[in-house]
Amino acid sequence: MVSRQSDDFTDERLDSIKADNLYRTLKSVVVKGPVAVVNAKKAIHLCSNDYLGLSQDRRVVKAAARALKHVSQASSRLIAGNDPAIEKLEEILARHRRTEAALVYPTGYMANLGAVTALADSKTTIFSDELNHASIIDACRLSGARVQVFRHNDAAHLDRLMRVQGRKVVITEGVFSMDGDTADLRQICEVAQEHGAMTIVDDAHGDFVFGPGFSGIPASLGVDVDVHISSLSKGLGCFGGYVASSERVRDVLINTSRQFIYTSALPDHLCAAATTAVPIAKKGLLQKRLYANIRFFASGLKKKGFTLGNSSSQIIPVIIGDEKKALAFSQELLRYGAFAQAVRYPTVKKGSARLRVSLTAMHEKGHLESALDAFASAGRKTGLV
């Protein structure tokens, strides 16, 4: 029997969330390429992080099916789960990021937690961009380090904060997941180097999308960083996360990263999928299609009167501001046949709610034209344009 105290707590918490227009529910979503059936309503899918469409590529799906000899290794890698398929994938990822080594984690979230908590401690000060992802924020807290938050992409502010003693780590994203802009890595890395700090970049949304060899934002800007963290579930369309670094950093993670040591290994059929997807992604044909979609859709939204952020990527925030209005607009948009979620606090600051549009190479021009029409109709209906 559940205690009255427990009921009181959950009732109060949910009532508060609903009063602030921050209540969330899970929708039934069946993805079919660039469209989705959302709560039984067919709509253009504008929420996917499958930027190149590789999750549905037949070659990738077949590779996973061929490798499916069991569901999972059902063990941590240090006990009995270190399948050669994982080692092969890590070799490929290290070459991709031009590092000595790589280490695969079950998810990108765990890769952030695993790397930061292993590489920072109570004697460390971490300098974190204010718009960093929740997984980075959680990682910084769990590390026990002193955390200093610098203003978004503000290298001068970072420089002032770093005038402290002790070991220092600077962490930022490559492409910011809710704003779609990129880190000013040249200046940030220059400041970090001046202060003798380790640099860590979470490049989940830039990996396989930007840069020479599509190896991410640091490569695109021609800067070196100490630790690359990324996801296999976005540009690559697969599943998992990884850290690319020096051999010594990898050894530290293997020996001290609790998120690596105490969890089951990524299943080998998912490793096979990622191994197959990498060379397809690196051909560059899918990125050209994606870039064309970005130019077309962002231009169309601006012409229809919507306020966009400073995005320079496939993530396009349509800024609404008020949480209730953002939620109403998202619901109206679905009725007109386009699916884009309202993003609200705590994912973004209060009063900066938005619809997060993410484009893929799967979208044809007709899909995007229909979606733009839906935005215009929903905008008029809700009084936003």
Secondary structure in CASP SS format (residue, H / E / C, confidence):
PFRMAT SS
TARGET T0000
AUTHOR 0000-0000-0000
METHOD secondary structure of the structure
MODEL  1
M C 1.00
V C 1.00
S C 1.00
R H 1.00
Q H 1.00
S H 1.00
D H 1.00
D H 1.00
F H 1.00
T H 1.00
D H 1.00
E H 1.00
R H 1.00
L H 1.00
D H 1.00
S H 1.00
I H 1.00
K H 1.00
A H 1.00
D C 1.00
N C 1.00
L C 1.00
Y C 1.00
R C 1.00
T C 1.00
L C 1.00
K C 1.00
S C 1.00
V E 1.00
V E 1.00
V E 1.00
K E 1.00
G C 1.00
P C 1.00
V E 1.00
A E 1.00
V E 1.00
V E 1.00
N C 1.00
A C 1.00
K E 1.00
K E 1.00
A E 1.00
I E 1.00
H E 1.00
L C 1.00
C C 1.00
S C 1.00
N C 1.00
D C 1.00
Y C 1.00
L C 1.00
G C 1.00
L H 1.00
S H 1.00
Q H 1.00
D C 1.00
R H 1.00
R H 1.00
V H 1.00
V H 1.00
K H 1.00
A H 1.00
A H 1.00
A H 1.00
R H 1.00
A C 1.00
L C 1.00
K C 1.00
H C 1.00
V C 1.00
S C 1.00
Q C 1.00
A C 1.00
S C 1.00
S E 1.00
R H 1.00
L H 1.00
I H 1.00
A H 1.00
G H 1.00
N C 1.00
D C 1.00
P H 1.00
A H 1.00
I H 1.00
E H 1.00
K H 1.00
L H 1.00
E H 1.00
E H 1.00
I H 1.00
L H 1.00
A H 1.00
R H 1.00
H H 1.00
R H 1.00
R C 1.00
T C 1.00
E C 1.00
A E 1.00
A E 1.00
L E 1.00
V E 1.00
Y E 1.00
P C 1.00
T C 1.00
G H 1.00
Y H 1.00
M H 1.00
A H 1.00
N H 1.00
L H 1.00
G H 1.00
A H 1.00
V H 1.00
T H 1.00
A H 1.00
L H 1.00
A C 1.00
D C 1.00
S C 1.00
K C 1.00
T E 1.00
T E 1.00
I E 1.00
F E 1.00
S E 1.00
D E 1.00
E C 1.00
L C 1.00
N C 1.00
H C 1.00
A H 1.00
S H 1.00
I H 1.00
I H 1.00
D H 1.00
A H 1.00
C H 1.00
R H 1.00
L H 1.00
S H 1.00
G C 1.00
A C 1.00
R E 1.00
V E 1.00
Q E 1.00
V E 1.00
F E 1.00
R C 1.00
H C 1.00
N C 1.00
D C 1.00
A H 1.00
A H 1.00
H H 1.00
L H 1.00
D H 1.00
R H 1.00
L H 1.00
M C 1.00
R C 1.00
V C 1.00
Q C 1.00
G C 1.00
R E 1.00
K E 1.00
V E 1.00
V E 1.00
I E 1.00
T E 1.00
E E 1.00
G C 1.00
V E 1.00
F C 1.00
S C 1.00
M C 1.00
D C 1.00
G C 1.00
D C 1.00
T E 1.00
A C 1.00
D C 1.00
L H 1.00
R H 1.00
Q H 1.00
I H 1.00
C H 1.00
E H 1.00
V H 1.00
A H 1.00
Q H 1.00
E H 1.00
H C 1.00
G C 1.00
A C 1.00
M E 1.00
T E 1.00
I E 1.00
V E 1.00
D E 1.00
D C 1.00
A C 1.00
H C 1.00
G C 1.00
D C 1.00
F C 1.00
V C 1.00
F C 1.00
G C 1.00
P H 1.00
G H 1.00
F H 1.00
S C 1.00
G C 1.00
I H 1.00
P H 1.00
A H 1.00
S H 1.00
L H 1.00
G C 1.00
V C 1.00
D C 1.00
V C 1.00
D C 1.00
V E 1.00
H E 1.00
I E 1.00
S E 1.00
S E 1.00
L C 1.00
S C 1.00
K C 1.00
G C 1.00
L C 1.00
G C 1.00
C C 1.00
F C 1.00
G C 1.00
G E 1.00
Y E 1.00
V E 1.00
A E 1.00
S E 1.00
S C 1.00
E H 1.00
R H 1.00
V H 1.00
R H 1.00
D H 1.00
V H 1.00
L H 1.00
I H 1.00
N H 1.00
T H 1.00
S C 1.00
R H 1.00
Q H 1.00
F H 1.00
I H 1.00
Y C 1.00
T C 1.00
S E 1.00
A C 1.00
L C 1.00
P C 1.00
D H 1.00
H H 1.00
L H 1.00
C H 1.00
A H 1.00
A H 1.00
A H 1.00
T H 1.00
T H 1.00
A H 1.00
V H 1.00
P H 1.00
I H 1.00
A H 1.00
K C 1.00
K C 1.00
G C 1.00
L H 1.00
L H 1.00
Q H 1.00
K H 1.00
R H 1.00
L H 1.00
Y H 1.00
A H 1.00
N H 1.00
I H 1.00
R H 1.00
F H 1.00
F H 1.00
A H 1.00
S H 1.00
G H 1.00
L H 1.00
K H 1.00
K H 1.00
K C 1.00
G C 1.00
F C 1.00
T C 1.00
L E 1.00
G C 1.00
N C 1.00
S C 1.00
S C 1.00
S C 1.00
Q C 1.00
I E 1.00
I E 1.00
P E 1.00
V E 1.00
I E 1.00
I E 1.00
G E 1.00
D C 1.00
E H 1.00
K H 1.00
K H 1.00
A H 1.00
L H 1.00
A H 1.00
F H 1.00
S H 1.00
Q H 1.00
E H 1.00
L H 1.00
L H 1.00
R H 1.00
Y C 1.00
G C 1.00
A E 1.00
F E 1.00
A C 1.00
Q C 1.00
A E 1.00
V E 1.00
R C 1.00
Y C 1.00
P C 1.00
T C 1.00
V C 1.00
K C 1.00
K C 1.00
G C 1.00
S C 1.00
A E 1.00
R E 1.00
L E 1.00
R E 1.00
V E 1.00
S E 1.00
L C 1.00
T C 1.00
A C 1.00
M C 1.00
H C 1.00
E C 1.00
K H 1.00
G H 1.00
H H 1.00
L H 1.00
E H 1.00
S H 1.00
A H 1.00
L H 1.00
D H 1.00
A H 1.00
F H 1.00
A H 1.00
S H 1.00
A H 1.00
G H 1.00
R H 1.00
K H 1.00
T H 1.00
G C 1.00
L C 1.00
V C 1.00
END
